[in-house]
Amino acid sequence: MTKLFAYFSALLIPPALVRKPSAEVVFESLHRFLASARTHAGDAIAVLQAWAAMAVDPWSPLPGTAPLLATRMGSAAPAASPVRHVWSPLAAAGRRIVDDAESRFVDRWPEPGHARMAAGLFLGSLALACAGIVGVVTVAAPLPPVHLQRLAGLDRPEGTASIASAGAGAVIVPAPQAAAAAPSTTAAAPPPTPAPAAPAAPAPASSTAAAPPAGRGALPIGKGMWIWMHDRADGGDPNIIVARAKANGLTHLYVRTGTLREGFMAGPFLDGLLPVAHANGIRVYGWDFPYLNAPGDDVLRALAAIKYTTPDGHRIDGFSADIESTHEGTNNDLEFVTAYVNWLRQNVGPNYPLIATVPNPTPGKVKSGYPYREIVAPFDAVAPMVYWMNRDPASDAANAVSYLSQFGKPVFPIGQAYDGGPEGGPPGVPNRDALIRFMQYADAVGAAGVSFWSYQHATPEAWDAVRDAAEFRLDLGDENGNGLTPGMVRAYQTALSGIGFQVGVDGVWGPSTVQAVRNYQTAAHLPVTGKIDQATHDFLVAPVAAPIQPDQ
């Protein structure tokens, strides 16, 4: 390092400058920085990986800082300003060094500006050398994280969604499910699969029609799909999105509602999607990726999504926090994690449905100390990201559901419907057999529902597998439960318990389940039959106006 320093110095500035205090200060500071980086190698690699991914794709969220660096910056640092915290003091120090060099050596150069130019060139070269160190460390580090890899290689969509402010107001109770138009062979077919024709226009809300009870929000039973980039989900067309969801047997969608850089940004998309989805019986859950360096800011962004109301009175049906591990740049310091999950629950109240999206609990992830127990505790359900890569989807699904069931919350595993090749898995989206096998074993070990990452990546084969799988369908049954599989019974029990009609979730149709159904039908002003008839089914899967705790 000494030789490298001398080399750049000899090229750029007179030898006399190297021997002066300003240059010595730079050298000593660089030494201290490198020593600190070696001491906190894990933090350094985490941050360097995130910044490297950001350089590949400027649209990716600003990087989060690792716990030790966050402590140095101050726990109250704004979530959107980690770069400013690092850059500002470095820029100020650089200006001081350049100013000092100019004042000391201005008389040794032919032109007054040459001294300042030489000092600036030296600092610029030093910055390039540091950038080289960043590249070396990043290449030598473990495989880049899943979400950052998904960002890399994707072009930024044209245009940027405007930032909408959170709104408040009463939610219009959803009307009974509207009928969808028959699929058309002449409908436009955006990639990756041909889409059915748009569903019928949303039915207007009725003040006289019976409506699902709304004492508590509903959990995502059945089958779902995750929407990441709005405009890459069938061009962002809500009619096509909902038509595809219905045609493939989905009961719900997850929609990304915010980013670290843009804050809550999903208002325009939700304005179009929510009325159509709700009129057609499709629930919409928001999701966000908190980096947890400033948990208060992350909570405010989540609340903006949760409280946002469309012009015609619709809100999302629930919210999922995608709490990744440190490999994805998320701060897993327990103090920051517990602050976020508890503040979020305190602000929405006990009756709003919150789902914790967590990494696949492989033995390695569990051993690494990821705080599953502390994260799941304030949430109503947990959704593990079961991306099996080179492993068996059956064993991954069984392990995830079995491990997370110990926390006493419904488990809704997320399957892999994207190309895992860049992350070390086989190239291409998993085939039909793998996807169905995942659903079969998730159902067999007690999952209450399932979803897939992601809408924009799924191939026609993947969509067909989701549609055709017998698991996680929600059929009708008589008063003795005939026509219902144990998985269907478990899903209905989860739905009833989630909205406040308590019943044991065991997949067995018995007297307590019949009574819970009867209680629900009474509250919903439906015929009290004690069975899952069409009207009861439609209400149990319909969007529900989830209650939010009023601002204190």
C-alpha positions as CSV (number, residue, x, y, z in Angstrom):
1,M,0.0,0.0,0.0
2,T,2.9,2.3,0.7
3,K,4.4,1.7,-2.7
4,L,1.0,2.3,-4.3
5,F,0.6,5.6,-2.5
6,A,4.1,6.7,-3.5
7,Y,3.4,5.7,-7.1
8,F,0.3,7.9,-7.4
9,S,2.0,10.7,-5.5
10,A,4.9,10.7,-7.9
11,L,2.6,10.8,-10.9
12,L,0.3,13.5,-9.8
13,I,2.1,16.0,-7.5
14,P,5.6,17.2,-6.6
15,P,7.5,15.0,-4.1
16,A,7.5,17.9,-1.6
17,L,3.8,17.7,-1.3
18,V,4.0,14.0,-0.2
19,R,6.2,14.9,2.7
20,K,3.8,17.6,4.0
21,P,1.3,17.1,6.9
22,S,-1.8,17.1,4.6
23,A,-0.6,14.0,2.6
24,E,0.5,12.3,5.8
25,V,-3.0,12.8,7.2
26,V,-4.5,11.2,4.1
27,F,-2.2,8.2,4.4
28,E,-2.8,7.7,8.1
29,S,-6.6,8.0,7.6
30,L,-6.5,5.5,4.8
31,H,-4.6,3.1,7.0
32,R,-7.1,3.5,9.8
33,F,-10.0,3.0,7.4
34,L,-8.6,-0.3,6.0
35,A,-7.8,-1.5,9.5
36,S,-11.4,-0.8,10.6
37,A,-12.7,-2.5,7.4
38,R,-10.7,-5.6,8.3
39,T,-12.1,-5.5,11.9
40,H,-15.6,-5.2,10.6
41,A,-15.3,-7.3,7.5
42,G,-18.8,-8.6,7.6
43,D,-20.3,-5.2,7.7
44,A,-18.0,-3.9,5.0
45,I,-18.9,-6.7,2.6
46,A,-22.6,-6.3,3.2
47,V,-22.4,-2.6,2.4
48,L,-20.1,-3.0,-0.5
49,Q,-22.3,-5.6,-2.0
50,A,-25.3,-3.4,-1.8
51,W,-23.5,-0.4,-3.3
52,A,-22.1,-2.6,-6.1
53,A,-25.6,-3.8,-6.9
54,M,-26.8,-0.2,-6.9
55,A,-24.1,0.6,-9.4
56,V,-25.3,-2.2,-11.7
57,D,-28.9,-1.0,-11.4
58,P,-29.4,2.6,-10.3
59,W,-33.2,1.9,-9.8
60,S,-32.5,-0.5,-6.9
61,P,-33.2,0.9,-3.4
62,L,-30.4,2.7,-1.6
63,P,-28.3,0.3,0.3
64,G,-28.9,-0.4,4.0
65,T,-26.0,-0.2,6.3
66,A,-24.8,-3.1,8.4
67,P,-25.4,-3.0,12.2
68,L,-21.9,-1.8,13.2
69,L,-21.9,1.0,10.6
70,A,-25.4,1.9,11.5
71,T,-24.4,2.3,15.1
72,R,-21.6,4.6,14.1
73,M,-23.9,6.7,12.0
74,G,-26.6,6.9,14.7
75,S,-29.7,4.8,14.9
76,A,-31.9,7.8,14.1
77,A,-30.3,8.4,10.7
78,P,-33.0,8.7,8.0
79,A,-33.4,5.5,6.0
80,A,-33.0,7.2,2.7
81,S,-29.7,8.9,3.6
82,P,-27.0,6.3,4.2
83,V,-25.0,7.6,1.2
84,R,-25.2,11.2,2.4
85,H,-23.9,10.2,5.8
86,V,-20.8,8.7,4.3
87,W,-20.3,11.1,1.4
88,S,-20.8,14.4,3.2
89,P,-17.9,14.1,5.7
90,L,-15.6,12.6,3.0
91,A,-16.4,15.5,0.6
92,A,-15.8,18.0,3.4
93,A,-12.5,16.4,4.3
94,G,-11.5,16.4,0.6
95,R,-12.2,20.1,0.2
96,R,-10.2,20.9,3.3
97,I,-7.2,18.9,1.9
98,V,-7.4,20.6,-1.5
99,D,-7.8,24.0,0.1
100,D,-4.7,23.3,2.3
101,A,-2.7,22.1,-0.6
102,E,-3.5,25.2,-2.6
103,S,-2.5,27.6,0.2
104,R,0.7,25.8,1.0
105,F,2.0,25.1,-2.5
106,V,0.5,27.8,-4.7
107,D,3.9,29.5,-5.0
108,R,5.6,26.4,-6.3
109,W,3.5,26.1,-9.5
110,P,3.6,28.2,-12.6
111,E,-0.1,28.9,-12.4
112,P,-2.1,29.5,-9.2
113,G,-4.7,26.9,-10.1
114,H,-2.2,24.2,-10.7
115,A,-1.7,23.3,-7.1
116,R,-5.4,22.9,-6.5
117,M,-5.7,20.8,-9.7
118,A,-2.8,18.5,-8.6
119,A,-4.4,17.9,-5.2
120,G,-7.7,17.3,-6.8
121,L,-6.2,14.8,-9.2
122,F,-4.5,13.0,-6.3
123,L,-7.8,12.6,-4.4
124,G,-9.6,11.5,-7.5
125,S,-7.0,8.8,-8.1
126,L,-7.3,7.7,-4.5
127,A,-11.1,7.5,-4.9
128,L,-10.6,5.3,-8.0
129,A,-8.2,3.0,-6.0
130,C,-10.8,2.7,-3.3
131,A,-13.4,1.8,-6.0
132,G,-11.0,-1.0,-7.1
133,I,-10.9,-2.3,-3.5
134,V,-14.7,-2.3,-3.5
135,G,-14.8,-4.4,-6.7
136,V,-12.2,-6.9,-5.3
137,V,-14.0,-7.3,-2.0
138,T,-17.4,-7.7,-3.8
139,V,-16.1,-10.3,-6.2
140,A,-14.5,-12.2,-3.3
141,A,-17.6,-12.0,-1.2
142,P,-20.3,-14.7,-1.1
143,L,-22.9,-14.9,-3.9
144,P,-24.9,-11.7,-4.2
145,P,-28.3,-11.6,-2.4
146,V,-31.5,-12.8,-4.0
147,H,-33.3,-9.5,-4.2
148,L,-30.3,-7.5,-5.4
149,Q,-29.6,-10.2,-8.1
150,R,-33.2,-9.8,-9.3
151,L,-32.6,-6.1,-9.6
152,A,-29.4,-6.6,-11.6
153,G,-29.8,-6.9,-15.3
154,L,-33.3,-5.5,-15.4
155,D,-33.8,-2.2,-17.2
156,R,-35.5,0.6,-15.3
157,P,-39.1,0.9,-16.5
158,E,-40.0,3.9,-18.5
159,G,-41.3,6.7,-16.2
160,T,-41.5,6.7,-12.5
161,A,-44.7,6.3,-10.5
162,S,-45.7,9.5,-8.7
163,I,-45.5,9.5,-4.9
164,A,-49.0,9.6,-3.5
165,S,-49.6,10.6,0.1
166,A,-51.4,8.4,2.5
167,G,-55.1,9.0,2.7
168,A,-57.6,8.3,5.4
169,G,-61.3,7.7,5.3
170,A,-64.1,5.1,5.4
171,V,-63.7,2.1,3.2
172,I,-66.7,1.1,1.0
173,V,-67.7,-2.4,1.9
174,P,-67.0,-4.6,-1.1
175,A,-70.0,-5.8,-3.1
176,P,-70.6,-9.5,-3.8
177,Q,-68.2,-10.9,-6.4
178,A,-68.9,-9.7,-10.0
179,A,-69.0,-12.1,-12.9
180,A,-66.1,-12.0,-15.3
181,A,-66.4,-11.9,-19.0
182,A,-65.5,-15.1,-20.9
183,P,-61.9,-15.3,-22.1
184,S,-61.4,-14.0,-25.6
185,T,-59.1,-15.5,-28.2
186,T,-58.6,-12.0,-29.7
187,A,-57.5,-10.3,-26.5
188,A,-54.0,-8.8,-26.6
189,A,-51.4,-11.2,-25.3
190,P,-48.6,-9.4,-23.4
191,P,-45.6,-11.6,-22.3
192,P,-45.1,-14.1,-20.8
193,T,-48.5,-15.8,-21.4
194,P,-51.7,-15.0,-23.3
195,A,-54.1,-13.2,-21.1
196,P,-57.9,-13.6,-21.0
197,A,-60.2,-10.8,-21.8
198,A,-60.7,-8.1,-19.1
199,P,-63.3,-8.9,-16.4
200,A,-66.6,-7.1,-16.2
201,A,-66.5,-3.6,-14.7
202,P,-66.6,-3.5,-10.9
203,A,-70.0,-3.8,-9.4
204,P,-70.9,-0.6,-7.4
205,A,-70.9,-1.0,-3.6
206,S,-74.4,-1.5,-2.2
207,S,-75.6,-0.3,1.1
208,T,-78.3,-3.0,1.3
209,A,-76.4,-6.1,0.1
210,A,-75.1,-8.5,2.7
211,A,-71.4,-8.1,3.4
212,P,-68.6,-10.0,5.0
213,P,-68.2,-9.1,8.7
214,A,-65.3,-6.7,9.2
215,G,-64.3,-7.0,12.8
216,R,-60.9,-8.2,11.8
217,G,-59.0,-8.4,8.5
218,A,-58.7,-11.6,6.5
219,L,-55.6,-13.8,5.9
220,P,-54.5,-14.9,2.4
221,I,-55.9,-18.4,2.1
222,G,-55.9,-20.1,-1.3
223,K,-53.4,-19.3,-4.1
224,G,-51.6,-16.0,-4.7
225,M,-49.0,-14.3,-6.8
226,W,-46.5,-11.5,-6.0
227,I,-46.3,-8.3,-8.1
228,W,-43.0,-6.6,-8.0
229,M,-42.7,-4.1,-10.9
230,H,-46.2,-2.9,-11.6
231,D,-45.7,-2.2,-15.3
232,R,-44.1,-5.6,-15.9
233,A,-47.3,-7.4,-14.7
234,D,-49.2,-7.5,-17.9
235,G,-48.2,-3.9,-18.6
236,G,-49.8,-2.8,-15.3
237,D,-53.3,-3.2,-16.8
238,P,-55.6,-4.0,-13.8
239,N,-58.3,-5.6,-16.0
240,I,-55.8,-8.1,-17.5
241,I,-54.1,-8.7,-14.2
242,V,-57.4,-9.6,-12.5
243,A,-58.6,-11.6,-15.5
244,R,-55.4,-13.7,-15.3
245,A,-55.7,-14.1,-11.6
246,K,-59.3,-15.4,-11.9
247,A,-58.5,-17.6,-14.8
248,N,-55.7,-19.3,-12.8
249,G,-57.6,-19.8,-9.6
250,L,-55.9,-17.1,-7.5
251,T,-57.6,-15.7,-4.5
252,H,-55.2,-12.9,-3.8
253,L,-52.3,-10.8,-5.1
254,Y,-49.4,-9.1,-3.3
255,V,-48.4,-5.7,-4.6
256,R,-45.2,-3.8,-3.8
257,T,-46.2,-0.5,-2.3
258,G,-43.0,1.4,-1.6
259,T,-39.2,1.6,-1.9
260,L,-36.5,3.1,0.3
261,R,-35.8,5.7,-2.4
262,E,-39.3,6.7,-3.5
263,G,-41.3,6.0,-0.3
264,F,-44.9,5.0,-0.8
265,M,-45.3,5.0,-4.6
266,A,-48.1,2.6,-5.4
267,G,-51.1,5.0,-5.2
268,P,-51.7,5.3,-9.0
269,F,-51.4,1.6,-9.5
270,L,-53.8,0.8,-6.6
271,D,-56.3,3.4,-7.8
272,G,-56.8,1.2,-10.9
273,L,-56.2,-2.3,-9.4
274,L,-58.2,-2.3,-6.1
275,P,-61.7,-1.5,-7.5
276,V,-61.4,-4.2,-10.2
277,A,-59.8,-6.8,-7.9
278,H,-62.3,-6.2,-5.2
279,A,-65.3,-6.3,-7.5
280,N,-64.1,-9.7,-8.7
281,G,-63.4,-11.2,-5.3
282,I,-59.6,-10.9,-5.4
283,R,-57.8,-9.6,-2.3
284,V,-54.8,-7.3,-2.6
285,Y,-52.1,-7.3,0.0
286,G,-49.4,-4.6,0.1
287,W,-45.7,-5.5,0.7
288,D,-42.6,-3.6,1.4
289,F,-38.9,-4.3,1.9
290,P,-37.7,-2.5,5.1
291,Y,-34.0,-2.2,5.5
292,L,-34.4,-1.4,9.2
293,N,-31.6,1.1,9.5
294,A,-34.3,3.6,10.4
295,P,-37.2,1.5,11.5
296,G,-39.4,4.5,12.2
297,D,-39.1,5.6,8.6
298,D,-39.9,2.0,7.4
299,V,-43.0,2.0,9.6
300,L,-44.2,5.3,8.2
301,R,-43.8,4.0,4.7
302,A,-45.8,0.9,5.5
303,L,-48.5,3.0,7.2
304,A,-48.8,5.2,4.1
305,A,-49.6,2.1,2.1
306,I,-52.0,0.6,4.7
307,K,-53.9,3.8,5.1
308,Y,-54.0,4.8,1.5
309,T,-57.6,5.0,0.2
310,T,-58.5,5.1,-3.5
311,P,-60.8,7.8,-4.8
312,D,-63.7,5.3,-4.7
313,G,-62.9,4.2,-1.1
314,H,-60.8,1.0,-1.5
315,R,-57.8,0.0,0.7
316,I,-55.5,-2.9,0.5
317,D,-56.7,-6.0,2.4
318,G,-53.5,-6.5,4.5
319,F,-49.8,-5.9,4.6
320,S,-46.7,-8.0,4.4
321,A,-43.2,-6.9,5.6
322,D,-40.5,-8.6,3.6
323,I,-37.8,-8.8,6.3
324,E,-34.7,-10.2,4.6
325,S,-31.4,-11.3,6.1
326,T,-28.2,-9.4,6.3
327,H,-27.1,-11.0,2.9
328,E,-29.8,-8.8,1.3
329,G,-28.6,-5.7,3.1
330,T,-31.2,-5.8,5.8
331,N,-30.2,-4.8,9.3
332,N,-31.0,-7.8,11.5
333,D,-29.8,-6.2,14.7
334,L,-32.5,-7.3,17.2
335,E,-33.1,-3.9,18.6
336,F,-33.9,-2.5,15.2
337,V,-35.9,-5.5,14.1
338,T,-38.1,-5.6,17.3
339,A,-38.6,-1.8,17.0
340,Y,-40.0,-2.1,13.5
341,V,-42.3,-5.1,14.1
342,N,-43.7,-3.7,17.3
343,W,-44.1,-0.2,16.1
344,L,-45.9,-1.4,13.0
345,R,-48.4,-3.5,15.1
346,Q,-48.9,-0.7,17.6
347,N,-49.8,1.7,14.8
348,V,-52.3,-0.5,12.9
349,G,-53.9,-2.1,16.0
350,P,-54.6,-5.7,16.9
351,N,-57.2,-6.4,14.2
352,Y,-55.3,-5.5,11.0
353,P,-53.8,-8.5,9.1
354,L,-50.0,-8.4,9.1
355,I,-47.9,-11.2,7.4
356,A,-44.2,-11.6,8.1
357,T,-42.3,-12.6,5.0
358,V,-39.1,-14.2,6.1
359,P,-36.2,-16.2,4.5
360,N,-36.5,-19.9,4.0
361,P,-35.6,-21.4,7.4
362,T,-33.0,-23.8,6.1
363,P,-30.7,-25.3,8.8
364,G,-28.0,-22.8,7.7
365,K,-30.3,-19.8,8.0
366,V,-31.5,-20.9,11.4
367,K,-28.0,-21.4,12.6
368,S,-27.0,-18.0,11.4
369,G,-29.2,-16.4,14.1
370,Y,-32.0,-14.9,11.9
371,P,-34.5,-13.7,14.5
372,Y,-37.6,-15.7,13.4
373,R,-39.2,-15.9,16.8
374,E,-39.0,-12.1,17.5
375,I,-40.2,-11.2,14.0
376,V,-43.2,-13.5,13.9
377,A,-44.5,-12.7,17.3
378,P,-46.4,-9.5,16.5
379,F,-47.7,-10.8,13.1
380,D,-50.8,-12.7,12.3
381,A,-49.1,-15.1,9.9
382,V,-45.7,-15.9,8.4
383,A,-44.8,-16.4,4.7
384,P,-41.4,-18.1,4.2
385,M,-39.6,-17.6,0.9
386,V,-39.2,-21.2,-0.1
387,Y,-36.9,-20.9,-3.1
388,W,-35.5,-24.3,-3.5
389,M,-32.9,-23.8,-6.2
390,N,-31.0,-27.1,-6.4
391,R,-32.8,-28.7,-3.5
392,D,-36.0,-30.8,-3.5
393,P,-39.1,-28.5,-3.4
394,A,-40.9,-31.1,-1.3
395,S,-38.3,-31.2,1.5
396,D,-37.9,-27.4,1.5
397,A,-41.6,-26.9,1.8
398,A,-42.0,-29.5,4.5
399,N,-39.1,-28.1,6.5
400,A,-40.2,-24.5,6.2
401,V,-43.8,-25.2,7.3
402,S,-42.8,-27.6,10.1
403,Y,-40.2,-25.2,11.5
404,L,-42.3,-22.1,11.5
405,S,-45.4,-23.9,12.9
406,Q,-43.8,-23.8,16.3
407,F,-44.6,-20.1,16.6
408,G,-48.4,-20.8,16.5
409,K,-49.2,-18.7,13.4
410,P,-50.6,-19.8,10.1
411,V,-47.9,-20.5,7.5
412,F,-48.2,-19.4,3.9
413,P,-45.1,-20.5,2.0
414,I,-44.0,-18.6,-1.1
415,G,-42.8,-20.8,-4.0
416,Q,-40.2,-20.2,-6.7
417,A,-41.7,-19.2,-10.0
418,Y,-38.7,-17.3,-11.3
419,D,-35.3,-18.2,-12.8
420,G,-33.0,-19.2,-10.0
421,G,-30.0,-19.7,-12.4
422,P,-28.3,-16.4,-11.5
423,E,-28.4,-17.4,-7.8
424,G,-26.8,-20.8,-8.3
425,G,-29.9,-22.9,-9.1
426,P,-30.8,-24.7,-12.3
427,P,-31.4,-22.3,-15.2
428,G,-35.0,-21.4,-15.9
429,V,-38.2,-21.2,-14.0
430,P,-39.0,-24.5,-12.2
431,N,-41.1,-26.9,-14.2
432,R,-44.6,-28.0,-13.7
433,D,-43.7,-31.1,-11.7
434,A,-41.5,-29.1,-9.3
435,L,-44.2,-26.5,-8.7
436,I,-47.0,-29.0,-8.1
437,R,-44.7,-31.1,-5.8
438,F,-44.0,-27.9,-3.8
439,M,-47.8,-27.3,-3.4
440,Q,-48.5,-31.0,-2.5
441,Y,-46.0,-31.1,0.3
442,A,-46.8,-27.7,1.6
443,D,-50.5,-28.8,1.9
444,A,-49.5,-32.1,3.4
445,V,-47.6,-30.6,6.3
446,G,-50.2,-27.9,7.2
447,A,-49.8,-24.8,5.1
448,A,-52.9,-22.6,5.1
449,G,-52.3,-21.1,1.6
450,V,-49.5,-20.6,-0.9
451,S,-48.2,-17.9,-3.3
452,F,-45.4,-17.5,-5.8
453,W,-42.7,-15.1,-6.7
454,S,-43.4,-13.6,-9.1
455,Y,-46.1,-12.5,-11.5
456,Q,-43.7,-11.0,-14.0
457,H,-41.3,-14.0,-14.1
458,A,-43.8,-16.9,-14.2
459,T,-43.9,-18.8,-17.5
460,P,-47.1,-20.2,-19.1
461,E,-46.1,-23.6,-17.7
462,A,-45.8,-22.1,-14.2
463,W,-49.2,-20.4,-14.5
464,D,-50.8,-23.6,-15.7
465,A,-49.3,-25.6,-12.7
466,V,-50.7,-23.1,-10.3
467,R,-54.1,-23.3,-11.9
468,D,-54.2,-27.1,-12.2
469,A,-52.9,-28.1,-8.7
470,A,-55.6,-29.7,-6.6
471,E,-54.0,-28.3,-3.5
472,F,-55.1,-25.0,-2.0
473,R,-58.4,-24.9,-3.9
474,L,-61.4,-23.9,-1.9
475,D,-64.4,-26.0,-2.9
476,L,-67.9,-26.3,-1.4
477,G,-68.9,-28.8,1.2
478,D,-72.0,-30.0,3.0
479,E,-72.8,-29.9,6.7
480,N,-70.7,-33.1,7.2
481,G,-67.7,-31.7,5.4
482,N,-68.2,-33.9,2.3
483,G,-66.4,-32.5,-0.7
484,L,-63.6,-30.9,1.4
485,T,-60.1,-32.2,1.7
486,P,-58.2,-31.7,5.1
487,G,-56.3,-28.9,3.4
488,M,-59.5,-27.1,2.4
489,V,-60.9,-27.6,5.9
490,R,-57.7,-26.2,7.4
491,A,-57.9,-23.1,5.1
492,Y,-61.5,-22.4,6.0
493,Q,-60.6,-22.8,9.7
494,T,-57.7,-20.4,9.3
495,A,-60.0,-17.9,7.6
496,L,-62.7,-18.2,10.3
497,S,-60.2,-17.9,13.1
498,G,-58.4,-15.0,11.4
499,I,-61.5,-12.8,11.3
500,G,-62.5,-13.6,14.8
501,F,-64.7,-16.8,14.7
502,Q,-62.3,-19.0,16.7
503,V,-62.0,-22.6,15.9
504,G,-59.1,-25.1,16.2
505,V,-57.1,-25.3,13.0
506,D,-56.6,-29.1,12.5
507,G,-58.0,-29.9,9.1
508,V,-60.8,-31.9,10.7
509,W,-64.4,-31.1,10.0
510,G,-66.2,-31.4,13.3
511,P,-68.9,-29.8,15.6
512,S,-66.7,-26.9,16.5
513,T,-66.0,-26.0,12.9
514,V,-69.7,-26.3,12.1
515,Q,-70.5,-24.0,14.9
516,A,-67.9,-21.5,13.8
517,V,-69.4,-21.5,10.3
518,R,-72.9,-21.0,11.7
519,N,-71.7,-18.1,13.9
520,Y,-70.1,-16.5,10.8
521,Q,-73.2,-17.0,8.7
522,T,-75.2,-15.3,11.4
523,A,-72.9,-12.3,11.6
524,A,-72.8,-12.1,7.8
525,H,-76.6,-12.2,7.5
526,L,-76.4,-15.4,5.4
527,P,-78.7,-18.4,5.6
528,V,-77.4,-20.3,8.7
529,T,-76.7,-23.8,7.2
530,G,-73.4,-24.8,9.0
531,K,-71.9,-25.8,5.7
532,I,-69.6,-24.2,3.1
533,D,-72.3,-23.3,0.5
534,Q,-71.7,-20.9,-2.4
535,A,-72.6,-17.7,-0.5
536,T,-70.5,-18.7,2.5
537,H,-67.5,-19.6,0.3
538,D,-67.8,-16.3,-1.6
539,F,-67.8,-14.3,1.7
540,L,-64.9,-16.2,3.2
541,V,-62.6,-15.4,0.3
542,A,-64.0,-11.9,-0.5
543,P,-62.0,-8.8,0.2
544,V,-62.6,-7.5,3.7
545,A,-62.4,-3.9,4.9
546,A,-59.7,-4.5,7.5
547,P,-60.0,-2.2,10.5
548,I,-57.1,0.2,11.3
549,Q,-56.5,1.6,14.7
550,P,-57.3,5.4,14.6
551,D,-54.4,7.7,15.0
552,Q,-53.7,8.5,18.6
